[in-house]
């Protein structure tokens, strides 16, 4: 986490090419949106009833 501009930076390495990195930077809002989306997908696969109805 970069504390100066509040960005989370993920460096992903390709296991076939160890010297090759892909960098993803997420703001706090983008990280929360990503987590919310992944949790929604998980709930759909489990067959849960949504707490909030759209």
DOFI-460821 format. One line per field, with one value per atom (N, C-alpha, C): residue in one letter; x negated, y negated, z negated; atom name. Coordinates in nm, 4 decimals, decimal comma, m for minus. Each point is the difference from the previous one (the first is absolute). Layout:
REM residues N
resn <- c(A;...) .
east <- c(X;...) .
north <- c(Y;...) .
up <- c(Z;...) .
name <- c(CA;...) .
This chain:
REM residues 54
resn <- c(X;X;X;X;X;X;X;X;X;X;X;X;X;X;X;X;X;X;X;X;X;X;X;X;X;X;X;X;X;X;X;X;X;X;X;X;X;X;X;X;X;X;X;X;X;X;X;X;X;X;X;X;X;X;X;X;X;X;X;X;X;X;X;X;X;X;X;X;X;X;X;X;X;X;X;X;X;X;X;X;X;X;X;X;X;X;X;X;X;X;X;X;X;X;X;X;X;X;X;X;X;X;X;X;X;X;X;X;X;X;X;X;X;X;X;X;X;X;X;X;X;X;X;X;X;X;X;X;X;X;X;X;X;X;X;X;X;X;X;X;X;X;X;X;X;X;X;X;X;X;X;X;X;X;X;X;X;X;X;X;X;X) .
east <- c(m0,0854;0,0854;m0,0897;0,0216;m0,0739;0,0753;m0,0555;0,0703;0,0096;m0,0844;0,0039;0,1186;0,0397;0,1161;0,1071;m0,0086;0,1022;0,0356;m0,1016;0,0191;m0,0582;0,0713;m0,0500;m0,0619;m0,1244;m0,0695;m0,0303;0,0483;m0,0252;m0,0940;m0,1045;m0,0911;0,0204;0,0425;0,0273;m0,1115;m0,0526;m0,1112;0,0486;m0,0399;0,0296;m0,0957;0,0539;m0,0863;m0,0881;0,0384;m0,0829;m0,1157;0,0227;m0,1042;m0,0180;m0,0935;m0,0139;m0,0410;m0,0563;m0,0406;0,1094;0,1169;0,1100;0,1049;0,0280;0,0980;0,1118;0,1198;0,1129;0,0397;0,0183;0,0340;0,1424;0,0743;0,1378;0,0066;0,0510;0,0172;0,1485;0,0423;0,1404;0,0127;0,0937;0,0315;0,0866;0,0251;0,0835;0,1391;0,0580;0,1347;0,0014;m0,1021;m0,0072;m0,0180;m0,0794;m0,0202;0,1294;0,0735;0,1277;0,0996;0,0051;0,0895;m0,0367;m0,1289;m0,0458;0,0384;m0,0218;0,0362;0,1504;0,0785;0,1456;0,0466;m0,0596;0,0355;m0,0356;m0,1181;m0,0403;0,0891;0,0412;0,0915;0,1365;0,0490;0,1283;m0,0061;m0,1109;m0,0174;0,0002;m0,0688;m0,0056;0,1396;0,0763;0,1366;0,0872;m0,0159;0,0791;m0,0321;m0,1277;m0,0383;0,0494;0,0046;0,0480;0,1514;0,0679;0,1454;0,0633;m0,0759;0,0531;0,1061;0,0908;0,0984;m0,0642;0,0037;m0,0651;0,0665;m0,0825;0,0511;0,0695;m0,0643;0,0591;0,0594;0,1244;0,0659;m0,0092;m0,0472;m0,0121;0,1286) .
north <- c(0,1171;m0,1171;m0,1229;m0,0855;m0,1252;m0,1026;m0,0357;m0,0870;m0,1435;m0,0405;m0,1390;m0,0299;0,0941;m0,0258;0,1083;0,0825;0,0987;0,0917;0,0573;0,0958;0,1344;0,1055;0,1347;0,0460;0,0442;0,0434;0,1484;0,0765;0,1437;0,0293;0,0750;0,0431;0,1495;0,0354;0,1390;0,0519;0,1157;0,0565;0,1216;0,0099;0,1157;0,1114;0,1159;0,1078;0,0574;m0,0200;0,0486;m0,0944;m0,1298;m0,1001;m0,0753;0,0431;m0,0539;m0,1467;m0,0521;m0,1402;m0,0917;0,0556;m0,0773;m0,0274;m0,1294;m0,0412;m0,0808;0,0167;m0,0852;m0,0735;m0,1289;m0,0815;m0,0498;0,0152;m0,0484;m0,0967;m0,1206;m0,0989;m0,0245;0,0086;m0,0192;m0,1073;m0,0906;m0,0971;0,0705;m0,0678;0,0579;0,0334;m0,0911;0,0215;0,1197;0,0122;0,1124;0,1321;m0,0001;0,1207;0,0438;m0,0945;0,0326;0,0528;m0,0616;0,0460;0,1411;0,0276;0,1334;0,1034;m0,0309;0,0935;0,0240;m0,1051;0,0128;0,0887;m0,0205;0,0794;0,1472;0,0274;0,1388;0,0676;m0,0743;0,0569;0,0285;m0,0875;0,0228;0,1245;0,0158;0,1187;0,1252;m0,0053;0,1140;0,0342;m0,1015;0,0242;0,0632;m0,0434;0,0563;0,1467;0,0352;0,1398;0,0875;m0,0559;0,0770;0,0065;m0,0880;m0,0008;m0,0763;m0,0917;m0,0789;m0,0983;m0,0331;m0,1037;m0,1328;m0,0962;m0,1293;m0,0729;m0,0617;m0,0760;m0,1271;m0,0687;m0,1214;0,0347;m0,0339;0,0262;m0,1245;0,0161;m0,1129;m0,0261) .
up <- c(0,0000;0,0000;0,0000;0,0972;0,0078;m0,0854;m0,1153;m0,0944;0,0483;0,0943;0,0448;0,0903;0,0867;0,0865;m0,0131;m0,1028;m0,0341;0,1166;0,0605;0,1090;m0,0429;0,0294;m0,0213;0,1305;m0,0044;0,1210;m0,0124;0,0945;0,0050;0,1154;m0,0273;0,1054;0,0201;0,1198;0,0342;0,0889;m0,0359;0,0758;0,0772;0,1236;0,0835;m0,0401;m0,0374;m0,0477;0,1109;0,1259;0,1105;0,0294;m0,0174;0,0213;m0,1306;m0,0812;m0,1348;m0,0031;0,1090;0,0001;0,0561;0,0325;0,0564;m0,1078;m0,0247;m0,0989;0,0659;m0,0531;0,0352;m0,1262;0,0102;m0,1164;0,0116;m0,1095;m0,0079;m0,1172;0,0247;m0,1059;m0,0217;m0,1259;m0,0345;m0,1070;0,0201;m0,1045;m0,1045;m0,1093;m0,1049;0,0534;0,0765;0,0552;0,0954;0,0840;0,0936;m0,0741;m0,1062;m0,0792;m0,0670;m0,0572;m0,0642;0,1027;0,1181;0,1062;0,0457;0,0140;0,0390;m0,1050;m0,1272;m0,1075;m0,0032;0,0158;0,0012;0,1163;0,1164;0,1174;m0,0192;m0,0539;m0,0241;m0,1037;m0,1018;m0,0990;0,0600;0,0869;0,0687;0,0871;0,0733;0,0846;m0,0867;m0,1126;m0,0908;m0,0519;m0,0357;m0,0490;0,1073;0,1244;0,1098;0,0212;m0,0073;0,0186;m0,1150;m0,1205;m0,1142;m0,0046;0,0736;0,0025;m0,1151;m0,0590;m0,1105;0,0492;m0,0881;0,0300;m0,0325;0,0948;m0,0262;m0,1166;m0,0838;m0,1148;0,0470;0,0936;0,0573;0,1351;0,0199;0,1287;0,0866;0,1227;0,0921;0,0728) .
name <- c(N;CA;C;N;CA;C;N;CA;C;N;CA;C;N;CA;C;N;CA;C;N;CA;C;N;CA;C;N;CA;C;N;CA;C;N;CA;C;N;CA;C;N;CA;C;N;CA;C;N;CA;C;N;CA;C;N;CA;C;N;CA;C;N;CA;C;N;CA;C;N;CA;C;N;CA;C;N;CA;C;N;CA;C;N;CA;C;N;CA;C;N;CA;C;N;CA;C;N;CA;C;N;CA;C;N;CA;C;N;CA;C;N;CA;C;N;CA;C;N;CA;C;N;CA;C;N;CA;C;N;CA;C;N;CA;C;N;CA;C;N;CA;C;N;CA;C;N;CA;C;N;CA;C;N;CA;C;N;CA;C;N;CA;C;N;CA;C;N;CA;C;N;CA;C;N;CA;C;N;CA;C;N;CA;C;N;CA;C) .
